[in-house]
């Protein structure tokens, strides 16, 4: 191939990469290029109605469902009160003391479901509560020493389960996926609580305006 043609091809590849990963580094570009080559990128997958994004979300959803099935079994093994208890404990470990409503909102679960979970963890001795200093109506939650121990034990099981589900994904590809998706997660979380009770038309309008 003519050297000038190679340069044009390289520029076109970089342009394509930058559109998909704005702000990506040269190292990211090289990893992406090699990954695409090794996996035979140009397969032209055909999607039923033209968009690849629903297909991506379907894959993510199915993997999440598979993971949740294994996660449920793993959490039962260490006798957590309920499988999702791990997320309550981990949030409080890393975020520190929180009001009950703050924890529920952070986990993005329904209020009644969240309160039921909190009560189970209080009864199991994994959480303790106290009255807030500035608002006597509010209760502040924190981990007990037993809660810390159980969180550490459950985290090792969660990490092992994640490794099982994604065992065929290299560390480099995993990091690349995180980089691609974490900003979307952050931006969506910032407005998800506000939009969760809105109509679909209001959600579309808000997200299209951002």
VEXZABA-785439 format. One record per residue (C-alpha): residue number from 1; residue in three letters; x, y, z. Coordinates in steps of 0.1 Angstrom, whole numbers. Example, Ala and Ser with C-alpha at 12.3 -4.5 7.8 and 13.67 -1.06 7.14 Angstrom:
2
num	residuo	X	Y	Z
1	Ala	123	-45	78
2	Ser	137	-11	71
# end
This chain:
210
num	residuo	X	Y	Z
1	Unk	0	0	0
2	Unk	12	35	-8
3	Unk	25	52	24
4	Unk	2	82	18
5	Unk	-28	58	16
6	Unk	-17	42	49
7	Unk	-16	76	65
8	Unk	-51	84	52
9	Unk	-63	50	66
10	Unk	-47	58	100
11	Unk	-64	92	101
12	Unk	-98	77	93
13	Unk	-93	51	120
14	Unk	-84	77	145
15	Unk	-114	98	135
16	Unk	-137	68	140
17	Unk	-121	61	174
18	Unk	-124	96	186
19	Unk	-161	98	177
20	Unk	-167	67	199
21	Unk	-143	77	227
22	Unk	-139	114	229
23	Unk	-108	123	248
24	Unk	-93	88	244
25	Unk	-55	85	245
26	Unk	-32	71	219
27	Unk	-27	41	241
28	Unk	-65	36	242
29	Unk	-66	39	204
30	Unk	-39	12	200
31	Unk	-57	-11	224
32	Unk	-90	-5	206
33	Unk	-74	-11	172
34	Unk	-58	-44	182
35	Unk	-90	-56	200
36	Unk	-110	-49	168
37	Unk	-85	-67	147
38	Unk	-83	-98	169
39	Unk	-121	-101	170
40	Unk	-127	-95	133
41	Unk	-145	-62	138
42	Unk	-160	-57	104
43	Unk	-187	-84	106
44	Unk	-214	-59	99
45	Unk	-239	-73	124
46	Unk	-274	-67	112
47	Unk	-299	-53	138
48	Unk	-336	-58	134
49	Unk	-345	-22	133
50	Unk	-313	-5	125
51	Unk	-299	6	159
52	Unk	-272	-12	178
53	Unk	-279	5	211
54	Unk	-309	-16	221
55	Unk	-288	-47	212
56	Unk	-260	-35	236
57	Unk	-285	-29	264
58	Unk	-300	-63	258
59	Unk	-266	-79	262
60	Unk	-259	-58	293
61	Unk	-293	-68	308
62	Unk	-289	-105	301
63	Unk	-254	-105	316
64	Unk	-268	-86	347
65	Unk	-296	-112	350
66	Unk	-271	-140	348
67	Unk	-249	-123	374
68	Unk	-279	-117	397
69	Unk	-288	-154	396
70	Unk	-252	-164	406
71	Unk	-251	-135	431
72	Unk	-283	-147	448
73	Unk	-268	-182	453
74	Unk	-235	-167	466
75	Unk	-252	-144	491
76	Unk	-273	-173	504
77	Unk	-241	-193	511
78	Unk	-229	-166	535
79	Unk	-265	-163	550
80	Unk	-272	-126	543
81	Unk	-308	-117	552
82	Unk	-315	-111	515
83	Unk	-293	-111	483
84	Unk	-294	-73	478
85	Unk	-282	-67	514
86	Unk	-246	-66	500
87	Unk	-254	-34	482
88	Unk	-268	-18	513
89	Unk	-237	-27	533
90	Unk	-212	-17	506
91	Unk	-229	17	501
92	Unk	-227	25	538
93	Unk	-191	12	541
94	Unk	-178	36	513
95	Unk	-203	65	517
96	Unk	-203	65	555
97	Unk	-233	73	576
98	Unk	-265	81	557
99	Unk	-302	88	564
100	Unk	-325	60	555
101	Unk	-340	79	526
102	Unk	-305	88	513
103	Unk	-296	51	512
104	Unk	-328	42	495
105	Unk	-323	69	468
106	Unk	-287	59	463
107	Unk	-297	23	457
108	Unk	-325	35	433
109	Unk	-351	12	449
110	Unk	-387	17	459
111	Unk	-392	32	494
112	Unk	-411	3	508
113	Unk	-386	-22	495
114	Unk	-358	-1	509
115	Unk	-373	2	543
116	Unk	-380	-36	545
117	Unk	-344	-42	536
118	Unk	-331	-17	562
119	Unk	-353	-33	589
120	Unk	-340	-68	581
121	Unk	-304	-56	584
122	Unk	-312	-38	617
123	Unk	-328	-70	631
124	Unk	-298	-90	619
125	Unk	-274	-67	638
126	Unk	-256	-56	606
127	Unk	-268	-20	609
128	Unk	-275	4	637
129	Unk	-294	36	637
130	Unk	-294	69	656
131	Unk	-315	101	655
132	Unk	-301	128	633
133	Unk	-286	158	651
134	Unk	-304	185	630
135	Unk	-336	166	622
136	Unk	-350	146	651
137	Unk	-374	129	627
138	Unk	-347	114	606
139	Unk	-327	83	614
140	Unk	-290	79	605
141	Unk	-277	44	596
142	Unk	-242	30	599
143	Unk	-226	-4	598
144	Unk	-220	-24	630
145	Unk	-187	-42	635
146	Unk	-206	-74	624
147	Unk	-218	-55	594
148	Unk	-182	-46	584
149	Unk	-171	-83	587
150	Unk	-200	-95	567
151	Unk	-194	-69	540
152	Unk	-158	-80	536
153	Unk	-168	-116	534
154	Unk	-196	-109	509
155	Unk	-174	-87	487
156	Unk	-150	-116	481
157	Unk	-179	-137	469
158	Unk	-192	-109	447
159	Unk	-158	-104	431
160	Unk	-154	-141	425
161	Unk	-189	-142	409
162	Unk	-181	-113	386
163	Unk	-149	-131	375
164	Unk	-169	-161	366
165	Unk	-194	-142	345
166	Unk	-168	-121	327
167	Unk	-139	-147	327
168	Unk	-136	-144	289
169	Unk	-131	-106	290
170	Unk	-95	-94	293
171	Unk	-85	-69	319
172	Unk	-77	-44	292
173	Unk	-112	-48	276
174	Unk	-128	-46	310
175	Unk	-111	-13	317
176	Unk	-121	0	283
177	Unk	-158	-9	289
178	Unk	-157	9	322
179	Unk	-142	40	306
180	Unk	-168	40	279
181	Unk	-198	35	302
182	Unk	-190	52	335
183	Unk	-196	87	323
184	Unk	-230	76	309
185	Unk	-238	61	343
186	Unk	-228	93	362
187	Unk	-248	115	339
188	Unk	-279	93	341
189	Unk	-277	88	378
190	Unk	-276	126	383
191	Unk	-312	129	370
192	Unk	-326	94	374
193	Unk	-343	102	408
194	Unk	-359	133	393
195	Unk	-372	115	362
196	Unk	-383	81	376
197	Unk	-419	93	384
198	Unk	-423	114	352
199	Unk	-441	104	320
200	Unk	-422	89	291
201	Unk	-428	121	271
202	Unk	-412	142	299
203	Unk	-383	119	302
204	Unk	-376	120	264
205	Unk	-379	158	264
206	Unk	-355	162	294
207	Unk	-328	137	281
208	Unk	-329	152	246
209	Unk	-323	187	260
210	Unk	-293	176	281
# end
